[in-house]
Amino acid sequence: MDANWQNRTLFHGDNLKFLRAMNSDSVDLIATDPPFNKGRDFHATPDSLAAGAKFQDRWSWERDVHESWTDQIADDHPRPLAVIESAHAAHSDGMGAFLCFMAVRLLAMRRVLKPT
């Protein structure tokens, strides 16, 4: 399918909103810098291009997981949801929330990537 965005575009921010707006099978390559569930706060250095930016790499099911995400995964990809729910129960609330956050984005990336 044809892209509904300009070639060589750099998107900055939460990639989910950008991915959901893109046509399926329209992307050759995705480079992403995801969080890693380190349980820490990160702050950009004052001399960087992202000066002032900060990110809290801590996760909570109640605060960070949207019902629409779990509904989408349950409807379209029940096996990953089983892994997410298992991690939530066996490891921690934060691990389940982190995996859900990542899963919905990885599934969106798969949708927009060309088969090649």
C-alpha positions, 0 to 999 in steps of 0.5 A: 500500500502507498504511504500516507506520510512523507518518505524519510520522515522522523517522528518524535514522541510516543510512536503509537499515535503515529503508527495508528495513523499510517497505512498498513504495509507502508514502512521499510524500516522502523528505528525505535528507542523503547523504554527498558523497564529499568525502574529508574528515572531518566533525565536528558543532560542539559547540553543535549538536544533533548535538554529538559526531557525526562522519563520515568521508567516505572510501570503500573497496570492501573496508571499505564495500561489502557483498556483499549490496549488489552481489548485489542490484544485479546481480540486480535492476539490472544497468545501475547495477552496470555504472556502479559497476564502471566507476567503480571501475575507471576512477576509483578504489576509493573512487568505486566504493564510494561509488556502490555505497553510494548506489545500494543506498539510492536503489533502496530509496527508489524502492521505497518511494516512491508513484508519485505 
